[in-house]
Amino acid sequence: MRPGFRTRFHIETIHDAGGTKAAVRLVAALASAATLAALAAAFLSSEPSSALRAFFLAPFGTEAAFLSTLELAAPLAVCALGVIVSFRAGHYSLGGEGQAYAGSFAAALAAPVLYEALGPASVPLSILIGASAGALVAAPSAIGKRLAGADVLLTSILVSQGVIFAVDWAIGGPFRDRSSNLVAMEALPRGALLPRLAPPSTLTAASIVALAACLAAAFYFDRTRSGAAHDLYGRNQRFAELQGFDVARLSWAPIIAAGVLHGAAGAMMALGARGTAIRGMSGGIGWSAIGAALVAGSRPQALPFAAVLFAWLDSGSRQASILSDLPPDAGQAIKAVVILAVSARPAIAALRRRR
């Protein structure tokens, strides 16, 4: 088989295994979220009209609120991109939470030192250090997979949980800012943070970086031979080997790449609106990223929309709990049901194929 034909074959025939187009998933997720939000307001709040206005309108009611919602979506999109990179290679890593948390901590630890030496030019280096921390947390799973064929799902979640406990201890212990009532590290100098693009909103360049990363990943998967090999390895390792692809590299590199993206996302959170590393600041972003990747149908080009949807659910539920008596965990419950809703059709289709 000619190499050129082989490349075209892979790029044209490898698609999302879910069997549902990303646009359909996004519409289904949006419809499910809106319906569930309305039901939550009707049954869980004594002020349903106030809860509905806060949930649906507050995140988009003003320009500053809308731009801040976009900023909230940026690190989630980068995390979800890491999920896609790992999952499309067949590595079902669940370590994103710990990788992002380590990235936040490392960036917050390095930023003051780098800022003293380099000034505002320290920001990209701080993000790079956060990305390296994420890769370091992902390394045990990658090494275990490459050398011993260890189950990435199991090793990633074990390492991630250990890192979460360690970072919790570090932020709440030796690195805590004792002058503040918040369990957090010392606030970073303003010049060490990502510059805000449209004050008073929290929008920073992180949103632009996230969008560019998603588009670059879409090009990689859809238009390059390496992306085709990446996908094929995730579907049939033996066939990828027979086609002459570097399966040894693919057995570990996507896991590290996912860790880099998760760590960079964590660094963006620390250098963004939060201004430092706060204990528990990852806030389930690793699990939300998996949900966003599922809603996007594992398509990087659909990730910005899925991330904005999840950011709206977080922001809307928070506003509804402040401005009405809707339970603050309503958004988490809605996200869980949305993920189940968009995953139902592919699961049913897979069962039908097996039968």
N, C-alpha and C positions, 0 to 999 in steps of 0.2 A: 504493500500500500504506500502511495507516495506521501511524503511528509506534509505537503501542502493540502492534499485532500483530507488527511487525517485531522489537521487543524480545523478546517472548515466543518468537518463532520461533527466534531466535539462542540464547537461554538453554536452550531445551529440546532443541535438536538438535545443539549443538556438544559433542562428547565427545572423549576421548583417542583419538588416532589409532592407538594401539597395538592396539586391539581386545581388550584384556584388562583385566578389572576390577582395581582396585588391590588388593582383598583377595586375589584369586588370585595376583597378582604377589608380594605379601608372603608368602603361604604357600609359594609356589614358592621364593622367595629363602631363607626360613628353612630349608626342607627341604634345599635345595642346600647351604647353609652348614653345617648340622649333618652332612650326609653327607660333605662334603669335609673338615671338621674331623676326623671320625672316621678317614677314610682317611689324612689327613696324620699323625695320631698313630700310626696303625698302621704306616705305611711309612717315616716320617721320624724317628721317635723310638725310642730304645732302651728308653724307659720309657713305653709307650703309656698305661697306666692313669693315671700321674701327669700326663701331658700332657692327657688327656681331662678329668680332674678340674679341672686348672687352667684349661683352655679354657672348659669349660661352667659350672663352679661358682664360680670365683674372682671373676668380675665381679659375681656376685649373692650371694656367700656370706654377706656381712654387710650390714647396713643402710648403713653408710658406703660400702662398695664399690658397692652398687647405686646410691646417690645420686650417687656420683662418676661412674658410667657415664652417668647421665642428664645430668650436667653436660658430659661429653665430647660428648654428642649435640647439645647446644643450639646451638653455633656451626655445626655441620654442618647442622642443620635450617635455620638461617637462610641459609646458603650455598646449600643445595639449593632453597630458596624463590626465591632470585635466579635460579637456573638455570631454574626453571619459568616465572618471569615473562618471562625472555628467550626461552626456547624456544617458549612458547605464542604468542608474537608472531611466530614464524618467524625470530628472530635467534639463530643457533646460535653463541653466544659461548663461547669457550674461555678467557676471560681471568680466570676466577674466582680462580685461584691468586694471580696478581699483585695483584689487587684486594684480596683478603683480607690478603695480606702487607703491602701498603701501609697498610691500615687498622690493622694491629697496630703498625707502626712509628710512624704518625702519632699514635695514641692514647698510646703509651708516651712519645713526645716531648712531648706537650702535657700529660699528666696531672700531672707534678710542678708545673708552672707554675700550672695551674688550681687545684691543691689548695692551694697557698700563698695564693691569692687567695680561694677560695670554700670550702675545706674539703671535707667529703664531698659537697657539692652539685656538685662538679666531675665526678663519675662520668658522669652522663648527657651532659654537654658533651664529655667525652673520647670517648665512644662516637659522638657526633655528628661530631666531628672525624675519627674513623676512617672513618665512613660517607662523609664528604665526600671523603676521600682515595681511597676506592674509586670514587666517582663520577668523580673527576678522572682516574683511570686508565682508566675506561670511556669517557670523553669523546671521545678520538680516534676510536674505532670508531663512536660515535654520530654524530659530525660527518661522518666519511667516508661512512657509510651515507646520511645525510640529504642531503648536498650532492653526492656523487659516485656514490652507489650502490655503494660499496666492499663487498667481501665481509667480513662481520663475523667469520666464522670465522677468516679469515686475519689480519685486522688485530688482532683481540683477542688471539690467541695471540702475535703478534709483540710487541705492546706489553707484554703480561703478562711475557714472558720478559725483556724489557729492564728492567722494573721490578724483577723478582726479583733480577737481577744488581746493580742499583743499591742496593736495600735490603740485600742481602748485604754489599756494600762498606761501606755506611754503618754497619751494626751491628758489623761486624768491624773498622771503621776509626775514624773520628772520634768515633763515639758509643758505642764499646765501654767497658764498665766494666773498667778495667785492674786493679782490685783482686780480680777474680774470675777463676778458671780457665775459666769458661764464656764462650763467645763470645756475649755478650748486652749489652744496655744496662743501665744502673744499675737496681737493684731499686726498684720504685715504693713510696712510702709506703703503709702499710697502709690508711690512710683514703682513699687515692686508688683503691683496688681495689673491685671489686664485693663487697658484704658477703656473707659465707657464711651460709646459712640454717640449716644443720644440721651444725655441726662435730662430729666431726673430718672429715667428708666435705668434698669441694670444691664441693658444690652451692651455686650462687648464684642470684640473680634472673634470670640469663640464660636458664635453663630456662623460667621463666614467660613471659618476653618472647618466646622462640622459639615457645612454644605459642600465645600470643595472636596473633603475627604469622601463623602458619599458619592459624588460624581466620578471621582477618580477610581473608586472601587467598582462602580458600575462599568466603567470603561475596561478595567482589568478583567472582570468576569465575562463580559460580553464580547470583547474585541481582541483579546490577547491569547496566545497559545498557553501561556502560564496559567491564566485564569481557567481555561478549558481543562488543563491538567488538574488543577485544584479541584474543580467540580467532579471530574471523572474519578479521581482518587476517592472522593467522599462517597461515590456511588458503588464503585467496584474496584477495589485496590488491585486485585489480580489483573483485571483488564487494563488498568492504567500502567501496570508494570509491563505487560505484553506490548503496549503501544510505545514503550521506550521512555516513558516519563520517569522523572527522578522521584521514585516513591520513598526513598530513604529520607530525602529532605522534607517531603510532604507529611511524613509521619510525625514531625515535630515543629516545623517552621510555622504553620498556621496557629498553633497553640501559643507560641511566643508572640506572633503578630497580634493576636487577640489580647494578650496581656499588655502589650505596648499601647493599644488603643484604649483599653480600660484604664491604665495608669494615666494616660494623657487626659482622659475625661475627668478623673479624680483631681488632677492638677488644675484643670480649668475651674472646677468647683471651688478649690481653695483660693485661687487667684482671681476669682470672680466676685460675685456679690457678697459671699460670706467673708472674704477678707482674711481668712486663716483656716486652719484645720480645727474642726469642732468634733467632739466625740459623738459618734453616731451619724455624722453628716452624710454618709453614703446613702442612708435612708432607704435601703432596698433597691438602689439603682440597678444592681446586677440582675435582679429578678424582673424589674420593669423593662430592662433592656431586652431580655429574652421575649417578653410579651410584645414589645415594639417590633422585634425582628420577625415574630410570627405574624403579626398584623401586616407587616410589609411584605409578607410572602418570601422572605429571604432575598428581596430585591433591594440593593443599596439605594437606587434612585427613588424608591418609595419611602425610605426611612425618614426623611425630614417631615413628611406628613404624619407618619405614625408617631414620631417623637412629639410633634406639636399636639396630637390628640392626647397622648399620655400626660403631657405637661398641662394641658387644659384640665384634665381630670384632677390632677394634683392641686392646681391653683384654684379651680372652681370649688372643689370640696373644702379646701382651706377657707376660702372666702365665705362659703355657705355656713361653715361652723362658727365663723366670727360674727357674721351679720344675721344669723338665725340660729336655731337650735339643732341644726342637722348634725348628727354624730361626725366627729372629725375623721373617723375611719371609713366613712361611706365611700370615699374615692378609691381606697384600696380594694374594697369589696367589689365595686363596679369594675375596676381594672381586671380583677380575677375572673369575673363573669364574662367580660368582653373577650378575654383570651380564650376561654372555653368556647364561646360562640364562634369565633373565627377559626378555631381548631376543629370544630365538630365535623364540618363537611369533608376535609381531607381525611380525617380518621374514619369516617363512614365509607369514603371511597376506597381506602386501603383495605378495610374489612371486606368490602365487596370483591375486590380483586383477589384476595386470598380465598374467598369462598368459591 
